[in-house]
Amino acid sequence: MRVLLYSCRPYDRDSFEAVAADFPGIDLHFTEAPLTPASCALAEGFSAICTFVNDPVDASTLRALHCVGVRAIALRCAGFNQVDLPSAAELGISIMRVPAYSPYAVAEHAVGLILTLNRRIHRAFNRTREGDFSLHGLLGFDVHGKTVGVVGTGKIGRAFSQIMLGFGCKVLACDPQPDTQLAQQGVHYCELPALLQEADIVSLHCPLTNATEHLINQQRLATMKRGAMLINTSRGALVDTKALIAALKSGQLGHVGLDVYEEEASLFFADHSDHPLQDDVLARLLTFPNVIVTAHQAFFTQEAIHAIASTTLGNLHHWQQGQPCNQVHA
């Protein structure tokens, strides 16, 4: 089976080639081009393709892929909000995903954002390199004893909750399906309004759906503790970015750490340092000293990318054999 990987970076090639020997029936090909209706022509002669989180798999793209013979799409990510599942089903194109790779990778990155923002490590790093060893403006707080709100307690939210329990925090959680083991460990489940009102730190770990788009909006930001910290390592569109900026300007939010951004598709995973930033909203966000934005790197550990490659090729192998393969249905 010939498979074309879109939006391929050197680390993708390295990780997939490292596990390819375990799947001898799969012939891998790579392109840096993102998936678009125009780039679907590159997939002619391939029965399957592999896409990443910011490749839009909409109806027009699916039709173009179907026309060139593609019958399976392996997502090398957990989320599938970028896929038009009803159109895929109508065309007979199978969609597979990686439901879990390393929840610890994303959870630990969220904790890293919390600690960096709180103790101003990013500012201290720049200061000392310039010979400034003063402490003004670097005052933080003890994370121990604070109330941390976790929105979504799937594998990643669960790992994050357990880390924060280890810090000695009171952990509140909101999820339609509470984790009984987490509850036994001391996590308190409540509704989202109560979580937002009580938490000193709120971390988002839920999927992006129609119901969760702009889950954090102007109204909900206004109900949070003044000066609270918001962390998002899940999906950018969970947060209304313009409302986020207003909350930062007013001081309603004290700290923001983002590994995702709702308009990231044309920016992230590429080097734009030689050109002025064209996204005015993101440019404004980056001016705040109490904001850290990372470029969707929370997943990016050796263990995670190895697991992504192995699971993705395993999905394709099982799909070819007519076996269960982490398929996503409409």
PEMO-V416773 format. One record per residue. N is the residue number from 1. RES is the residue in one small letter. SS is DSSP state (helix for helix, strand for strand, loop for the rest). PHI is phi in radians with two decimals (none if undefined). Layout:
n=[N/N]
res=[RES/RES]
ss=[SS/SS]
phi=[PHI/PHI]
This chain:
n=[1/2/3/4/5/6/7/8/9/10/11/12/13/14/15/16/17/18/19/20/21/22/23/24/25/26/27/28/29/30/31/32/33/34/35/36/37/38/39/40/41/42/43/44/45/46/47/48/49/50/51/52/53/54/55/56/57/58/59/60/61/62/63/64/65/66/67/68/69/70/71/72/73/74/75/76/77/78/79/80/81/82/83/84/85/86/87/88/89/90/91/92/93/94/95/96/97/98/99/100/101/102/103/104/105/106/107/108/109/110/111/112/113/114/115/116/117/118/119/120/121/122/123/124/125/126/127/128/129/130/131/132/133/134/135/136/137/138/139/140/141/142/143/144/145/146/147/148/149/150/151/152/153/154/155/156/157/158/159/160/161/162/163/164/165/166/167/168/169/170/171/172/173/174/175/176/177/178/179/180/181/182/183/184/185/186/187/188/189/190/191/192/193/194/195/196/197/198/199/200/201/202/203/204/205/206/207/208/209/210/211/212/213/214/215/216/217/218/219/220/221/222/223/224/225/226/227/228/229/230/231/232/233/234/235/236/237/238/239/240/241/242/243/244/245/246/247/248/249/250/251/252/253/254/255/256/257/258/259/260/261/262/263/264/265/266/267/268/269/270/271/272/273/274/275/276/277/278/279/280/281/282/283/284/285/286/287/288/289/290/291/292/293/294/295/296/297/298/299/300/301/302/303/304/305/306/307/308/309/310/311/312/313/314/315/316/317/318/319/320/321/322/323/324/325/326/327/328/329/330]
res=[m/r/v/l/l/y/s/c/r/p/y/d/r/d/s/f/e/a/v/a/a/d/f/p/g/i/d/l/h/f/t/e/a/p/l/t/p/a/s/c/a/l/a/e/g/f/s/a/i/c/t/f/v/n/d/p/v/d/a/s/t/l/r/a/l/h/c/v/g/v/r/a/i/a/l/r/c/a/g/f/n/q/v/d/l/p/s/a/a/e/l/g/i/s/i/m/r/v/p/a/y/s/p/y/a/v/a/e/h/a/v/g/l/i/l/t/l/n/r/r/i/h/r/a/f/n/r/t/r/e/g/d/f/s/l/h/g/l/l/g/f/d/v/h/g/k/t/v/g/v/v/g/t/g/k/i/g/r/a/f/s/q/i/m/l/g/f/g/c/k/v/l/a/c/d/p/q/p/d/t/q/l/a/q/q/g/v/h/y/c/e/l/p/a/l/l/q/e/a/d/i/v/s/l/h/c/p/l/t/n/a/t/e/h/l/i/n/q/q/r/l/a/t/m/k/r/g/a/m/l/i/n/t/s/r/g/a/l/v/d/t/k/a/l/i/a/a/l/k/s/g/q/l/g/h/v/g/l/d/v/y/e/e/e/a/s/l/f/f/a/d/h/s/d/h/p/l/q/d/d/v/l/a/r/l/l/t/f/p/n/v/i/v/t/a/h/q/a/f/f/t/q/e/a/i/h/a/i/a/s/t/t/l/g/n/l/h/h/w/q/q/g/q/p/c/n/q/v/h/a]
ss=[loop/strand/strand/strand/strand/loop/loop/loop/loop/helix/helix/helix/helix/helix/helix/helix/helix/helix/helix/helix/helix/helix/loop/loop/loop/loop/strand/strand/strand/strand/loop/loop/loop/loop/loop/loop/loop/loop/helix/helix/helix/helix/helix/loop/loop/loop/loop/strand/strand/strand/strand/loop/loop/loop/loop/loop/strand/loop/helix/helix/helix/helix/helix/helix/helix/helix/helix/loop/loop/loop/loop/strand/strand/strand/strand/loop/loop/loop/loop/loop/loop/loop/strand/loop/helix/helix/helix/helix/helix/helix/helix/loop/loop/strand/strand/strand/loop/loop/loop/loop/loop/loop/helix/helix/helix/helix/helix/helix/helix/helix/helix/helix/helix/helix/helix/helix/helix/helix/helix/loop/helix/helix/helix/helix/helix/helix/helix/helix/helix/loop/loop/loop/loop/loop/loop/loop/loop/loop/loop/loop/loop/loop/loop/loop/loop/loop/strand/strand/strand/strand/strand/loop/loop/loop/helix/helix/helix/helix/helix/helix/helix/helix/helix/helix/helix/helix/loop/loop/loop/strand/strand/strand/strand/strand/loop/loop/loop/loop/loop/helix/helix/helix/helix/helix/helix/loop/loop/strand/strand/loop/loop/helix/helix/helix/helix/helix/helix/helix/loop/loop/strand/strand/strand/strand/loop/loop/loop/loop/loop/loop/loop/loop/loop/loop/loop/strand/loop/helix/helix/helix/helix/helix/helix/loop/loop/loop/loop/strand/strand/strand/strand/strand/loop/loop/loop/helix/helix/helix/strand/loop/helix/helix/helix/helix/helix/helix/helix/helix/helix/helix/loop/loop/strand/strand/strand/strand/strand/strand/loop/loop/loop/loop/loop/helix/helix/helix/loop/loop/loop/loop/loop/loop/loop/loop/loop/loop/loop/loop/loop/helix/helix/helix/helix/helix/helix/loop/loop/loop/loop/loop/strand/strand/strand/loop/loop/loop/loop/loop/loop/loop/loop/helix/helix/helix/helix/helix/helix/helix/helix/helix/helix/helix/helix/helix/helix/helix/helix/helix/helix/helix/loop/loop/loop/loop/loop/loop/strand/strand/loop/loop]
phi=[none/-1.57/-2.24/-1.89/-1.64/-1.53/0.88/-1.51/-1.85/-0.93/-1.22/-1.14/-1.01/-1.06/-1.21/-1.27/-1.17/-1.18/-1.90/-1.08/-1.09/-1.35/-2.32/-1.10/-1.47/-1.95/-1.79/-1.54/-2.34/-2.29/-2.48/-1.36/-1.12/-1.26/-1.39/-2.47/-0.96/-1.24/-1.36/-1.06/-1.05/-1.13/-1.54/-1.09/1.61/-1.90/-1.46/-2.54/-2.25/-2.25/-2.18/-1.95/-1.10/-1.76/-1.47/-1.31/-1.86/-1.60/-1.07/-1.16/-1.16/-1.09/-1.11/-1.14/-1.15/-1.07/-1.12/-1.67/1.78/-1.30/-2.15/-2.60/-2.22/-1.75/-1.47/-1.64/-2.81/-1.50/-1.28/-2.39/-1.16/-1.45/-1.89/-1.47/-1.13/-1.04/-1.15/-1.07/-1.12/-1.09/-1.54/1.32/-1.73/-1.39/-2.05/-2.16/-2.46/-1.88/-1.18/-2.66/-2.19/-2.47/-1.07/-1.16/-1.03/-1.24/-1.08/-1.19/-1.16/-1.05/-1.13/-1.04/-1.12/-1.04/-1.16/-1.15/-1.13/-1.11/-1.65/0.93/-1.09/-1.12/-1.30/-1.11/-1.04/-1.16/-1.11/-1.14/-1.19/-1.78/1.48/-1.72/-1.92/-1.34/-1.94/-1.10/1.40/-1.90/-1.17/-2.00/-2.45/-1.23/-1.23/-0.96/1.55/-1.40/-1.71/-1.99/-1.76/-2.03/-1.73/1.80/-2.12/-1.25/-1.04/-1.27/-1.07/-1.15/-1.07/-1.10/-1.05/-1.16/-1.11/-1.22/-1.07/-1.13/-1.33/1.50/-1.60/-1.47/-1.92/-1.79/-2.43/-2.31/-2.84/-1.06/-2.17/-1.00/-1.55/-1.12/-1.17/-1.10/-1.07/-1.16/-1.44/2.07/-1.37/-1.78/-1.51/-2.70/-1.38/-1.00/-1.00/-1.17/-1.06/-1.13/-1.25/-1.70/-1.38/-1.41/-2.31/-2.07/-2.15/-1.67/-2.43/-1.90/-1.29/-1.59/-2.34/-1.04/-1.34/-1.81/-1.06/0.93/-0.98/-1.74/-2.17/-0.99/-1.15/-1.29/-1.07/-1.17/-1.53/-1.30/-1.00/-1.13/1.51/-1.20/-1.88/-2.09/-2.13/-2.32/-2.05/-1.80/-2.40/-1.05/-1.32/-1.16/-2.08/-1.36/-1.14/-1.14/-1.18/-1.08/-1.09/-1.08/-1.20/-1.22/-1.10/-1.43/1.51/-1.05/-1.77/-1.64/-2.65/-2.42/-2.14/-2.17/-1.84/-2.40/-2.58/-1.14/-2.00/-1.35/-0.95/-1.58/-2.05/-1.26/1.22/-2.56/-1.66/-1.98/-1.19/-1.53/-2.31/-1.08/-1.20/-1.54/-1.55/-1.16/-1.18/-1.14/-1.04/-1.13/-1.05/-1.27/-1.41/-1.38/-1.25/-1.78/-2.21/-2.13/-2.08/-1.95/-1.62/0.94/-1.90/-1.02/-1.34/-1.51/-2.17/-0.99/-1.13/-1.21/-1.23/-1.15/-1.14/-1.08/-1.10/-1.14/-1.18/-1.09/-1.20/-1.10/-1.03/-1.14/-1.08/-1.19/-1.07/-1.08/-1.54/1.28/-1.87/-0.98/-2.61/0.96/-1.31/-1.86/-2.04/-1.14]
